[in-house]
Amino acid sequence: MSDYEDMTVAQLKELLKEAGLPVSGKKADLIARLQEGADEPAPVEEESAAEEEADDDFDSDYEDEDDWDDDEYDEEHIARQKPVLSEELKAALALRAAQKKATPSFRRTEWFRYKRLSRSGWRKPHGMDNKQRRNFKYRGSLVRIGHGKVSAASGLHPSGFEEVMVHNTRDLDQIDAETQAARIGATVGGRKRENIHARADELGIRVLNRRRER
């Protein structure tokens, strides 16, 4: 039991794969499945069953949360790929990031007064007496050409990759792994998504919206 507790979720799943057992569930479920496969009885703890179950659920949830979007959540996906960028493109991405920090948040007129307006996007102000249209400082910033971003980095992911939408494994064959990354469509099912993940790892392609393994 202690040996399994010291292992990570990825290591436990690897042992389950070698034993031909399912890899779904929380950490406590993985440990129990490994013990049943090895015919080892679980030791009796002095703590109450309710406290032990609560502690296991908290630890497993916390570790699963750490594994989200982490390089170690999948044994086969060790590190996220980095794009091959020129010095000019690196400078453009850095400039775009710096400009984004200085760009104000554009809110439509009277957004603070009505909740429905606070949830909506930007609208050009109208009206002869509109304070925002007249550019009064206390009414927020106007969208104008001076707030434009760097054209050289337009449409690129913050990592520097050009995003390519994929819906099956065949779409991955058209991707340049050095400059492009895959984004799986929202309508793709779980089984096909796993096949895309495996094929992307073989080709060295980064998947931007990769999900943790269930």
N, C-alpha and C positions, 0 to 999 in steps of 0.2 A: 504493500500500500504506500509506504513512504517513498519507494523508488518512483512510483507513478506520480505521486503528488509533486515531486521535484521536476518532472518533465513539463514541457510546454504542450499546448494543444496540438501544434504541428507535429511534435515528436510522437504524441499518443496516436494521432491519426496515421502516421507512418507505420507504427506497430500494428494497428488494426488492418491496414491495407495488406501488410505482409501475411497476416493471419487469415485474410479473406473475410473480415468482418465489416459491418457497416461503420461509416465514419461520421454519422450525423449525431447531433445532440450536444449537450454541454460537457464540460470537463469531467464532472462527476459521473455522467453517463458513460463516457469513454473509459474511465477507470473501471467502472463496474463491468463493462463488457469485456475488458481485457482480463479481469479476474475470473469471470465466468468461463472464458475460453481456456484459461490455464488451470481451471478446477481448483482455484485457491480460495478458501473461505475468508471472508472479510473479518478482521479483528474487531472485537467488541470494545467500543469506546466508553469511558466513564460518563461522558456528557450525555444529556438527554437526546433522544432522537430528533426532537423538533429543533433544538439549538444546532445540532450537527447538520441537519438538512439546510437550515437557514444560512449557516456559515459556508457550506459548499456552494449554494446558489449564489451568494454574494461574491465569493472568490472566482467562480467560473464566469459570472457575468462581467466582472472587472477585467479578467484576462481576455475574454472575448472582445471587450471594448478596446483594449490595448492592441489586439490583433487587427482591428479594423484599419485598413489602409496602411498596414505596416509591412515591411519587407520580409518579415519572418512568418507571416500567417500562412504561406503556402511554400512547402519545401521546394517545389520545382521553380517557383518564381522568387529567386533569391534577391535580385536588385532591380529597381526600375531603370529602364534604359534612358540614356541622355541623348539629346539630339546633337548632330554635328553642325555647328553654326559658324558662320564667318564672323570676323571681328566687327564688321559693319552691322550685322544683324544682332550681335550681342549688345552693341551700343544702342541700337534702336529699341531693343526690349528693355534695357535699363532705363532709357529715357522715358519710355511709355509708363513704366512702373512708377517713376518719380513724378510724372505728370498726373497720374491717377490719384496719388496721395494729395496733390494740391487742387484737384478738381472738386468743386462744391457739389453738394447733393441738390439736384434740381427738383423742386416740389412745386406742384401747381397752386394756383391762387386759392387762398382760404383753406389750405390743407389742414391747418391746425384747428379750424373751427368745426369741420364736418368729418366724421370718421370715414364716410364713403369716399371723400376726396383724398384722404391720407393713404388709402389703399390703391389709388389709381396712379397712373404714370403722368408724365409731363404733358401739360397742355399750354399752348401759347395764350398769354393773357390778352383780353380784349376790354374795351370800354375806355371812354375818354378820361375818366377819373381813376382808372385802375392804378393803384400804387405800385404794383409789381411791374406793370408795363412802363410806367414812368421812371422805373429803376430806383425807387427809394431803397436805401440800404437795408432797412429793417424788414423788407418784404422778400428777401431771398434773391438768388442770382437768376439771371436769364440765360437760356441756351443761346449761344452765339458761336460764330466761327472760331473765335479765339480759344475755345475749349476743345478743339479738335485734337486727335491723337496722332501718333507717328504713323505715316502711311506705310512705311517699310515693314512694320510689325503688325499691320492690320490683319485681323482674322486668325492670328496665331494663338495657340494655347500659351498660358503663362510660362510653361516649361520651354517654349520655343518650337514645339512640334506643330506641324500642320495637321489638323484633324481630318480624318477620313471616316465617313460613316460606313459600317459594315453590318451585314445581316446574315452572312454565312461564311464558312471557311474559304470559299472560292474568292471572296472579296479581298482576303488578306494577301493573295498572290500579286495583287496590283499595287501594294504599298511598298514604298521605299523606307526601310527601317531606320535609316540614318536621319531622315528629315520629316517623316510622317508618322503619325500614331493613329491607332484605331479607336473609334468610339462605337460601341455596340448599340444598335437600335433598341428603343424601349419596348418594341413588340416582340423581340426575340425571346424564346422560351428558355427555361433553365438548362435543359439537356443540350440544346444547340449552343447555348452560351458557354457551357463547359468545353465543348468541342472547339469553339473559337479560342478559348483561353489556352488549351493545349497546343493548338496549331500556331498561335501567336508566340508561345514560348519556343517552339521549334524554329520559327523564323526570326526570333529575336525582335519581335514587334511589341511595342508598349501599348497596353490597353488602358485608356484614360479612365474609363468608368468600370474598372474591374471590381467584382464583388468577391467577398470572402467565401470560401468553400463551405457548403452546408454538410 
